Amino acid sequence: MPVTRAEVLEALRKLKLPDGGDPVSRDMVRAVTVENGRVRFVLEAESPGHARAIEPLRHAAEAAVAALPGVEDVSVVLTAHQAASAAGKPQGTGGAPRLKLGRHPVPQKGKTRPEGVEHVLVIGSGKGGVGKSTVSSNLAVALARAGRRVGLLDADIHGPSQPRMMGLSQRPASPDGQTIIPLRAHGVTVMSLGLMLEPDQAVIWRGPMLMGALQQMLGQVAWGALDVLLIDLPPGTGDVQLTLGQKTELDGALVVSTPQDVALLDARRAIDMFERLDVPILGLIENMSVFVCPHCGGESHVFGAGGVRAEAERLGLPFLGDLPLALEVREAGDSGTPVAAGGGPLAESYDRLARALVERGVA
């Protein structure tokens, strides 16, 4: 009988780390491939120093998997991507990854999903400026705090903002020139084209290059075992949305809007797009619903009140909740620590949204 991925992971669970736990429970095992008796995977250490300390683990992992019936060959790569050298260059793979994002897409048969990912949810909006990326980063952190294994893919290729919002600046590693090792922040596994670019570098690509880069970020990133992968879409109804809807198994869409009529008009277009692509709409989120003055405590509905809830009722779609307009949310995003990572009423608003998705079994 050929060896299975589950058998490989079970063998690795029996190994013990010097500082406690096993490589699977510590989320160190990445990019497991099993093909014709040949097993390949990556062990991701927390730092170069940690990698040196657990070098014997790589040999033990190789021996444990090689002992499984049906295994003919084993290759284990030990890498560490989260620290920088004195020269300021990424370590763990000998410098910057050889792989570059951006290419024409390659043919694929039918819809696919990243290996090991249980649910894939997209977060979209009909227009920019409604806080969709802020909602995406905070929801990802809130889900991680709720005990879920969460990934966050920044698919806003022309305007990637998740690296700043999640406090990331390292370049992802690529130990073999094919596999991309994503970064982690606030308990979330994160990948963004912005992590592969200089801070002020513009992406000037036509549709085919966008589609190819998206295909790479879904298929070549070692996402590992995730309960949910959140995809932060660009605004509008363009190439990225179409490519995802046609090429990826999506379990649902969350639509973010402010209550104002102009935003709702574009949100309706986003809803229509998801329906045409046969992507289930899990519900609508009203962002920037109310502003509470930090000086007098008075409430102001800057963008109107209740528009998204009324629209959800009119369309027969779930209303998932409203989120406030607050200076702290903006400051937290700019500082790289989403407000959902802390406590208080603002974090609780995202916790409620996360619990609603977990209770519905979609995250």
N, C-alpha and C positions, 0 to 999 in steps of 0.2 A: 504493500500500500504506500502511495506517495505521502511524504510528510506534509502536514498542513501548517498554516500560519499560527493557528491556535496552539498546536503542539510545540512550536518554537517558543511562543510566549510563555507557555506553561513551564518549559525547561528553564527559561531565564528567570522566572519567578522564584525558583529554588536557590538562586545565587544570592548571597548576602553582601551588602556593601559595608566597608569598614565603619562608616558613620551611621549605620542603621538602614533597614529597609532593603528592598530588592530593586533591580533596575527597572522593572515594569511598573511597580507601584510608585516609584520616584519619577516616572514619566521621562526616562532616559532613553528608551528604545524608539528609534525612528526608522522610517523607510524600510520596513520589512518586506522583502520580496522572496517568494518561494516559487521556483520554476525548474521542473525536470530534475529534482533532487539537489538543486543548487540554491543555497540560502544566503541572502545578503541583508545586512542591516547596519544601522549606525547607532553607536552609543554616544549620547550627548552629555558631556560633563558640564558642571556649573562654571568652571573656569579652567584656564591652562594648568594651574596648580592642582586642582581637583583631578584633572585628567592624568597628570603624572602620578598622583597618589593611587589611582584605581587602574593603572596599567595592567596589573595582574588580573583584574576583572575581565579585560578583553580576552585574555588567553583562556580564562575559565569559561567565558561565554562561548567562545569558539569550540572548546572541547565538549561542553554540555550539548550544544546543538549537533556537533559532529557525531555524537553517540546515539542520536535518534535514528530509529530504523527508517531507511529510505533516503537518508541524507548522503549525498556523494561529495559535496564540496561546500565549504563555509567561508565567507568573507565578512570580517567585522571591522568597521572603521570607528576609531575613537576620536571624537572631536570636541572642541570647546569654542564657543563663538562669542561669549558675553564679555570678554575682557580684551583690552587693547595692549599692544606692546609699547615699549618706551618710545618707539618711533611713531606711535599713533595708528598703526596698521592692525587690522583684525588678525587674530591668531587662531590656531586650532586647525587650519588647513593650509598654512604657509602663505597667508596674505589674502587679498581680495579674491572672491570666487571667480573661477574661469568662466562660468556660465553668465550670460547676459540675457536679460529679459527683453523681449521685443523681436518678433519674427512673424512670418506668415503662418497661419494655422496649418496643422497637419490633419489629414482625414481621420475621422473616428466613426465607429459603427454605433449609432444610436446614442442615447443620453448616458452619461456617466456621472459618478460622484467620487470624491476623494476617498481613497481606501481608509477604512477605519472610522469614518464619520457617519454618525447615526442620522442626524437631521441637518439639512442645509436650508437656512432661511435668508431671504434677501430683505434689505431695508431700503425702501425707495421713497421718492417724492416726485411730484410733477415739476417742481421748480427748485432753484437753489435758494439759499438763505433761510430755510425753515428749520435748520438745526438738525438735519438728518444725521450728519456725521457725529455730532455731539450725542445724540440719542444712541447711535450705534456703539460708541465707545463706552458710555455709561451703562448701557444694557448688558454689554459683554462682561464688564466688571461685576455688575450686580448678579448675573447668572453664575459667575465664578464664585462669588461669595455665598451663593446658595448651594454650593457643592457640585456644580456641573463642570464638566471638562469642556472648555470653550475655546473656539478659534475665532479670529476676526480677520477677514480679508478686506483690504481697502481696494475696492474695484473702481474708485474714482481716479482713473489713470491720469487724466489731465490735471487734476487738482488734489493729489493725495494729501490728506491732513492727519491721518491716524498716527503716523510716527510722532508728530508733535503732541497730539492729544494723549498718547500713551507713554510719552517720555522716552522714546527710543531714538537712538542715533547711530547704533552700530550697523555694520553691513552684514547681512546674512551670509553664512558660510556655504560653500558647495564643495564637499570633500572629494567628489568624483567628477565634477564638471557637469553633472546632470541633476542630481538631487540638491534641492535647496533646503537648508535648515532654517526654519523660521525663528524669530525671536520671541521672548516671553516677557510680559510685564503685567503686574497686578493680577497674576494668576491666569492670564489669557495668552494664548499662542497667537502671534500677530505676524502678518505678512502684508507688505505694501510695496508698490513700485517705488514709492518715495524713499525707501530704505536702500535702493540700488542707485540712487541719483545724488548728485551734488545738491545742496539745499536750494539753490536758485535756478537749477537746470530745468528748462521747459521740455515737455514731451510734445513733439510736433509730428504726430503720426496720423496716417489715414486708417480707415476701418480695419483692413486686414492685419495691420500691425497690432492694433488694439486687441483684436480677437486672438491673435497668437500669444500675446503677453498674458491674457486672461487664461488661456488654455494652459500655459506654463505654470501660472500661480496656483491653479487648481490641481494639475496633474503631476507636477514635479516637486512641489513643496511637500516635505515630510511632516504632514499635519499630525500624524500619530492617531491614537484612539481619542475621539472627541464625541461628546454627547450632542453638541451643536456647533455648527460653523455659521457665523453671521457674516453676510456679505454686504458691505456698505457700498451701495450703488452710486454712480454719478447722478446728478439731477437730470430730469427729462426722460425721453423714451427713445433712446438711440441704439447704437451698435452694441454696447456692452449689455444692455438689458436683453436685446434680441438674441445675442449669442448665448447668454446664460439660459434663457428660456428654451432655446432649441437644443442646446448641447449638454445641459446639466440637469440631473434629477433634483428639482427644487421641491421642498416640502411645504413651502408657504412664503407669503410676502407680508411684510408690515409696511403700511403706508403712513408717512409722517407729514403733517400739515399744520400750519397755524390756522387760527379760526377765521382769518380774513377772507373775503370773497375771492380775491385774486388768487390766493394760494389754493383755495378749495377748487377753483376752476381747473387748475393744473393737476391737482390731486385726482380729480375725476378722470383725467386723461391717463394718469398712471394706473388707476384701477382698471380702466378699459384695456390698457396694454396687457396687464397681468391676466385678465380674463381671456383675452385672445390667445395668449401663450399657454393657457391651461395651467396657470400657477394659482393654487388656492390662496385666497386673501384671508389671512388670519385675523386681520382687524386694522382699525385706524387708531392713530395716536395723535392727540392734540398737544403740540408743543408751544411754548410761550403763551400759555393760556391766561396767566394772570401775573402781574408784577406787584410785589409787596414792597412798599417804600421802606427802606432800612431806617429812616429817620422818624417817620410818624406812624408807620404800621398800616397806612391806608392801602387799599387794593385798587389797582388800575388795570383795566382790560385794554391794553395797548392795541391789540390786533382784533378786538371784538371778543365775544364770549359765546361759548357753546356751539360754535359753527361746525366743528368736526363731529361732535356727538350727534347733532341734528342730521348731518350728512350720513353718518353711519346708520342711523335709524331709518332714514329715507331709502337707503340702498339695501337694508336688511343685512348689514355687516356688523360684526362685533366692534364695540367701542372699548379699546384696551386701557384707556385712562388719559389723564391730562398731566402735563408737566409744566412747572412754572418758568417764568422768565426771571432769571436771577443773575446778579453780577457774579456771585460765587461760582456759578456754573461756568461762565466764561473764563474767569481767572483760573479755575482748576484745570480746564482744558488747555489753556496757554502754558500752564506750569508743568504739564505732563502727568498730572495725577487727577484722573477724573473724580468728580465730586461723589460718585457712587462708591468710591473706595473708602470714604470716611463715614461719618455718622450724621445724625440730625434729620430734619424734615426733607431736605433735598435728596439725600441718599435714600431715604425711605420711599420717596416717590418712584425711584427706579427699582427698588426692591419689590414694590407691589407689582410693577410691570413684569419683572422677572418671575415672581411667584405665579402670576396669571398664566404665563407661558408653560411653566413647569407643570402646573396643575392640569393643563390641557394636554399634556403629554407631547408637546412639540419642541421641547428644549430640555 
